[in-house]
Amino acid sequence: MTDTGAANTHGSGSHSRRGVVLGGTGGSWRVRVDDSSLVEATLRGRLKREPSNEAPRRDSDGDRLKLAVGDEVLVEPDARGGTWAICEILPRRSRLARRAPGGGYGERIVAANVDQVVIVFAAAKPEPHPRMLDRFLVIAEANELAARIIVNKVDLVGEPSAHERFTPYERAGYPVHFTSTKRGDGLDGVRAMLGGRVSVFAGPSGVGKSSLLNAIFPGLSLRVGEISESVNKGRHTTVGALMIPLPDENGGYVVDTPGLREIGMWALSAEHLDVCFPELRPYMTQCRFADCTHTVEPGCAVKDAVDRGDIDAARFQSYLKLRDELGQAEF
């Protein structure tokens, strides 16, 4: 994570302080400043709208910059006293984006400066759906973010059974953590991988995300079911993300996001889906055709690898279904 200890005026007043946006709306934002205190801040007017004689401010990827949870900012006391204003949005190192609300096209940033996406599923109750897990892994890959998987409630099925079911993901290269809040299994490993990082937590409801974090960090005192409940519920809401500081000596944050279906794969084309499946990558360059879709072409090294068992057949079927879904969305 970026050091927030030193103020960077960056063209702002000498009393500016560096902070991280934890949540809020377009009108008021909760910012954790460099001494770990919280302030409520409004967005300075010049950041809301660009002067007509200036080009729109854009991030490092060329997209118009709008404030998001996880953004590192400079805040300063408002001239009126007693209030704070966000006077600068600092450059982002990464982002997790989703389709704009209402089914329209256009990007909304779910969270900025993310280090990893942590997808939590249960071994049972609710029954895990691999296709849903594959979808979110693709979203992480498309955003060029590292992904990890937590399989919670392993006490319900036994660790050997849980390992067998999630072996294809370990073979694909994803770190998989097997946990039980009831028995304490795997909690130390999860605590270590969350420390000092900004982690987006995602997964279906009922898998025990809040209970898991409470067991690892008792000081959080999250309500059961709080993680992945939409923070904002209403017809005109945009992004309901919330950033939670972890009570750990190494620091770190967990970002609570809307549900998986709210994220969507809007920016991904069918022809680029294959690179979002890590286990396909070693074979893609061996296909007879450079633009091989791995569906009907002869001489497809990916399909040959599936036939040999080098690529998991269920994961490949997931690729085919997602490719078909993306292909239909393009027309």
C-alpha positions as CSV (number, residue, x, y, z in Angstrom):
1,M,0.0,0.0,0.0
2,T,1.1,3.6,-0.6
3,D,2.5,5.4,2.4
4,T,0.0,8.0,3.7
5,G,2.2,9.5,6.3
6,A,3.5,12.5,4.4
7,A,1.3,15.3,3.1
8,N,1.7,16.1,-0.5
9,T,0.4,19.5,-1.4
10,H,0.4,18.8,-5.2
11,G,-0.6,22.3,-5.9
12,S,-3.0,22.5,-2.9
13,G,-2.8,24.5,0.4
14,S,-0.1,23.9,2.9
15,H,-2.6,22.4,5.4
16,S,-3.6,19.6,3.1
17,R,-3.5,16.0,4.5
18,R,-3.4,12.7,2.7
19,G,-6.1,10.2,3.1
20,V,-8.1,7.2,1.7
21,V,-11.7,7.3,0.7
22,L,-13.7,4.7,2.7
23,G,-17.1,5.4,1.4
24,G,-19.9,7.9,0.9
25,T,-22.0,9.4,-1.8
26,G,-21.6,12.2,-4.4
27,G,-22.2,14.8,-1.7
28,S,-20.2,13.6,1.4
29,W,-17.3,11.2,1.6
30,R,-15.7,9.5,4.6
31,V,-12.0,9.8,4.5
32,R,-9.4,8.2,6.7
33,V,-6.5,10.6,7.1
34,D,-2.9,10.0,7.8
35,D,-3.3,9.8,11.6
36,S,-6.0,7.2,11.2
37,S,-8.8,9.6,12.2
38,L,-11.9,9.9,10.1
39,V,-13.3,13.1,8.5
40,E,-16.3,13.8,6.4
41,A,-15.3,15.7,3.3
42,T,-17.1,17.2,0.3
43,L,-15.6,17.1,-3.2
44,R,-14.1,20.5,-4.2
45,G,-16.1,22.1,-7.0
46,R,-13.4,22.1,-9.5
47,L,-13.1,18.3,-9.3
48,K,-16.8,17.9,-9.9
49,R,-16.8,19.9,-13.2
50,E,-14.0,20.8,-15.6
51,P,-13.7,24.4,-16.8
52,S,-14.7,24.8,-20.4
53,N,-11.2,25.8,-21.4
54,E,-9.5,22.7,-19.8
55,A,-9.4,19.1,-21.0
56,P,-11.2,16.6,-18.6
57,R,-8.9,15.1,-16.0
58,R,-8.2,11.5,-16.7
59,D,-6.5,8.6,-14.9
60,S,-3.4,6.7,-16.1
61,D,-5.6,4.6,-18.4
62,G,-7.0,7.6,-20.1
63,D,-10.5,7.4,-18.5
64,R,-12.3,10.4,-17.0
65,L,-11.5,10.5,-13.3
66,K,-14.4,10.2,-10.8
67,L,-13.9,9.7,-7.1
68,A,-14.2,6.1,-5.9
69,V,-13.8,4.1,-2.7
70,G,-10.1,3.4,-2.3
71,D,-8.9,6.6,-3.9
72,E,-6.0,8.3,-2.2
73,V,-6.8,12.0,-1.9
74,L,-5.7,15.2,-0.4
75,V,-8.1,16.9,2.0
76,E,-7.9,20.3,3.6
77,P,-10.0,22.3,6.0
78,D,-12.7,24.3,4.3
79,A,-12.4,28.0,4.4
80,R,-15.7,28.2,6.3
81,G,-14.1,26.1,9.2
82,G,-15.3,22.9,10.7
83,T,-15.6,21.0,7.5
84,W,-13.2,19.3,5.1
85,A,-12.9,19.3,1.3
86,I,-11.2,16.9,-1.1
87,C,-8.9,19.1,-3.1
88,E,-7.0,16.5,-5.1
89,I,-7.5,12.8,-6.3
90,L,-4.1,11.2,-6.5
91,P,-3.0,8.8,-9.3
92,R,-4.4,5.3,-9.1
93,R,-2.3,2.1,-9.4
94,S,-5.2,-0.2,-10.2
95,R,-9.0,-0.4,-10.2
96,L,-12.0,-2.7,-10.3
97,A,-14.7,-1.6,-12.7
98,R,-18.2,-2.6,-13.5
99,R,-21.0,-1.7,-16.0
100,A,-22.9,1.4,-15.3
101,P,-26.2,0.9,-13.4
102,G,-29.4,0.2,-15.3
103,G,-27.8,-2.0,-18.0
104,G,-26.3,0.8,-19.9
105,Y,-22.8,0.9,-21.3
106,G,-20.1,2.9,-19.6
107,E,-17.7,2.3,-16.7
108,R,-18.2,2.8,-13.0
109,I,-15.2,2.3,-10.7
110,V,-16.2,-0.1,-7.9
111,A,-12.9,0.4,-6.0
112,A,-9.5,2.1,-6.7
113,N,-6.0,1.0,-5.7
114,V,-6.9,-2.6,-5.2
115,D,-4.2,-5.2,-4.6
116,Q,-6.2,-8.4,-4.8
117,V,-9.7,-9.8,-5.3
118,V,-10.7,-12.4,-2.7
119,I,-13.7,-14.6,-3.6
120,V,-15.3,-16.4,-0.8
121,F,-17.5,-19.5,-1.4
122,A,-18.8,-22.1,1.0
123,A,-18.0,-25.8,0.8
124,A,-21.7,-26.3,1.5
125,K,-24.8,-24.4,2.7
126,P,-25.0,-22.7,0.2
127,E,-23.8,-25.2,-2.4
128,P,-21.0,-23.7,-4.4
129,H,-21.6,-22.9,-8.1
130,P,-18.3,-23.1,-10.0
131,R,-19.8,-21.1,-13.0
132,M,-20.4,-18.2,-10.7
133,L,-16.8,-18.5,-9.3
134,D,-15.4,-18.6,-12.9
135,R,-17.3,-15.5,-13.8
136,F,-15.8,-13.5,-11.0
137,L,-12.3,-14.8,-11.6
138,V,-12.7,-13.6,-15.2
139,I,-13.6,-10.2,-13.9
140,A,-10.5,-10.1,-11.8
141,E,-8.3,-11.2,-14.7
142,A,-9.9,-8.7,-17.0
143,N,-9.1,-5.9,-14.5
144,E,-5.5,-7.3,-14.2
145,L,-6.0,-8.0,-10.5
146,A,-4.6,-10.9,-8.6
147,A,-7.3,-13.3,-7.4
148,R,-7.5,-15.6,-4.4
149,I,-10.2,-18.1,-3.4
150,I,-11.5,-18.8,0.1
151,V,-13.5,-22.0,0.6
152,N,-15.3,-21.5,4.0
153,K,-17.3,-24.0,6.1
154,V,-15.0,-26.9,5.3
155,D,-16.1,-28.5,8.5
156,L,-19.5,-29.3,6.8
157,V,-17.9,-31.6,4.2
158,G,-14.4,-32.4,5.4
159,E,-11.2,-30.9,4.0
160,P,-10.4,-33.7,1.6
161,S,-13.8,-33.3,-0.1
162,A,-13.4,-29.6,-0.3
163,H,-9.9,-29.9,-1.8
164,E,-11.1,-32.3,-4.4
165,R,-13.8,-30.0,-5.6
166,F,-11.5,-27.0,-5.9
167,T,-8.5,-28.8,-7.3
168,P,-9.1,-27.3,-10.8
169,Y,-8.6,-23.8,-9.4
170,E,-5.4,-24.8,-7.7
171,R,-4.1,-26.4,-10.9
172,A,-5.0,-23.2,-12.8
173,G,-2.7,-21.3,-10.4
174,Y,-5.1,-19.6,-8.0
175,P,-4.2,-19.7,-4.3
176,V,-7.0,-21.5,-2.5
177,H,-7.5,-21.1,1.3
178,F,-9.7,-23.6,3.2
179,T,-11.3,-22.2,6.3
180,S,-13.7,-22.9,9.1
181,T,-14.8,-20.2,11.5
182,K,-16.2,-23.0,13.7
183,R,-12.9,-24.9,14.1
184,G,-10.5,-22.1,13.3
185,D,-9.1,-23.8,10.2
186,G,-7.0,-21.7,7.9
187,L,-7.6,-18.3,9.7
188,D,-3.9,-17.5,10.2
189,G,-3.2,-17.9,6.5
190,V,-6.0,-15.6,5.5
191,R,-5.0,-13.0,8.1
192,A,-1.4,-13.0,6.7
193,M,-2.6,-12.6,3.1
194,L,-4.9,-9.7,4.0
195,G,-2.4,-7.8,6.0
196,G,-1.0,-4.6,4.4
197,R,-3.2,-5.0,1.3
198,V,-6.4,-3.6,-0.2
199,S,-8.6,-6.6,-0.8
200,V,-11.9,-6.7,-2.5
201,F,-14.1,-9.3,-0.8
202,A,-16.8,-10.9,-2.9
203,G,-19.0,-13.9,-3.0
204,P,-22.6,-15.1,-2.6
205,S,-24.6,-14.3,0.5
206,G,-24.6,-16.9,3.2
207,V,-21.0,-18.1,2.7
208,G,-19.8,-16.5,6.0
209,K,-17.8,-13.5,4.8
210,S,-18.6,-11.4,7.9
211,S,-18.2,-14.3,10.3
212,L,-14.9,-15.1,8.8
213,L,-13.5,-11.5,9.1
214,N,-14.9,-11.3,12.7
215,A,-13.1,-14.5,13.6
216,I,-9.8,-13.2,12.2
217,F,-10.2,-9.6,13.4
218,P,-12.4,-9.6,16.5
219,G,-12.2,-5.8,16.7
220,L,-14.2,-5.4,13.5
221,S,-17.5,-6.5,15.0
222,L,-19.2,-6.7,11.7
223,R,-22.9,-7.7,11.6
224,V,-23.4,-11.2,10.2
225,G,-24.4,-10.7,6.6
226,E,-23.0,-7.2,6.5
227,I,-20.3,-8.0,3.9
228,S,-21.8,-7.9,0.4
229,E,-25.0,-6.4,1.4
230,S,-25.5,-3.4,-0.9
231,V,-24.5,-0.3,1.0
232,N,-26.9,1.8,-1.0
233,K,-30.3,0.5,-1.9
234,G,-32.5,2.6,-4.2
235,R,-33.5,3.3,-7.7
236,H,-30.8,5.9,-8.3
237,T,-27.8,4.3,-6.5
238,T,-24.5,4.0,-8.3
239,V,-21.8,2.0,-6.7
240,G,-22.4,0.6,-3.2
241,A,-18.9,-0.1,-2.1
242,L,-17.5,0.3,1.4
243,M,-13.9,0.2,2.5
244,I,-13.2,-1.3,6.0
245,P,-9.8,-0.7,7.8
246,L,-8.5,-3.9,9.3
247,P,-7.4,-3.8,13.0
248,D,-4.0,-5.4,12.2
249,E,-0.5,-4.3,12.9
250,N,0.3,-4.5,9.2
251,G,-2.7,-2.4,8.2
252,G,-4.8,-3.3,5.2
253,Y,-8.4,-2.8,4.1
254,V,-11.2,-5.0,2.9
255,V,-13.6,-3.5,0.3
256,D,-17.2,-4.7,0.5
257,T,-18.7,-4.7,-3.0
258,P,-22.2,-5.2,-4.5
259,G,-23.1,-8.7,-5.5
260,L,-21.4,-10.6,-8.3
261,R,-24.1,-9.9,-10.8
262,E,-23.7,-6.2,-10.4
263,I,-20.1,-6.3,-11.6
264,G,-20.7,-7.7,-15.1
265,M,-18.1,-8.3,-17.9
266,W,-19.1,-5.3,-19.9
267,A,-15.6,-4.3,-21.2
268,L,-14.5,-7.8,-22.2
269,S,-14.8,-9.1,-25.8
270,A,-15.4,-12.7,-26.6
271,E,-12.1,-12.9,-28.6
272,H,-10.1,-11.9,-25.5
273,L,-11.8,-14.2,-23.0
274,D,-9.3,-17.0,-23.3
275,V,-6.5,-14.9,-21.8
276,C,-8.7,-14.6,-18.6
277,F,-8.3,-18.4,-18.1
278,P,-4.7,-18.8,-16.9
279,E,-4.6,-22.6,-17.6
280,L,-5.4,-21.9,-21.3
281,R,-2.6,-19.4,-21.8
282,P,0.3,-21.9,-22.2
283,Y,-1.5,-23.6,-25.1
284,M,-3.0,-20.6,-27.0
285,T,0.2,-19.9,-29.0
286,Q,0.4,-23.5,-30.1
287,C,-2.9,-23.4,-32.0
288,R,-2.8,-23.7,-35.8
289,F,-4.6,-20.4,-36.2
290,A,-3.5,-17.2,-34.4
291,D,-7.1,-16.1,-34.0
292,C,-8.3,-19.6,-32.7
293,T,-11.5,-19.4,-30.7
294,H,-10.9,-22.9,-29.3
295,T,-14.4,-23.9,-30.4
296,V,-14.5,-25.5,-33.9
297,E,-11.1,-24.9,-35.4
298,P,-8.8,-27.9,-36.3
299,G,-5.4,-28.0,-34.8
300,C,-6.5,-26.3,-31.5
301,A,-3.9,-27.0,-28.9
302,V,-6.3,-25.9,-26.1
303,K,-8.9,-28.5,-27.1
304,D,-6.1,-31.1,-27.3
305,A,-5.0,-30.2,-23.8
306,V,-8.6,-30.7,-22.6
307,D,-8.8,-34.1,-24.2
308,R,-5.6,-35.1,-22.5
309,G,-6.8,-33.9,-19.1
310,D,-4.2,-31.1,-18.9
311,I,-7.0,-28.5,-18.8
312,D,-10.0,-29.3,-16.6
313,A,-13.0,-30.1,-18.7
314,A,-15.5,-28.2,-16.5
315,R,-13.4,-25.1,-16.6
316,F,-13.2,-25.3,-20.4
317,Q,-17.0,-25.7,-20.6
318,S,-17.3,-22.6,-18.4
319,Y,-15.1,-20.8,-20.9
320,L,-17.3,-21.9,-23.8
321,K,-20.5,-20.7,-22.1
322,L,-19.1,-17.4,-21.1
323,R,-17.7,-16.9,-24.6
324,D,-21.1,-17.6,-26.1
325,E,-22.7,-15.1,-23.6
326,L,-20.2,-12.4,-24.5
327,G,-20.6,-13.1,-28.2
328,Q,-24.4,-12.6,-28.0
329,A,-23.9,-9.4,-26.0
330,E,-21.8,-7.9,-28.8
331,F,-24.7,-8.1,-31.3
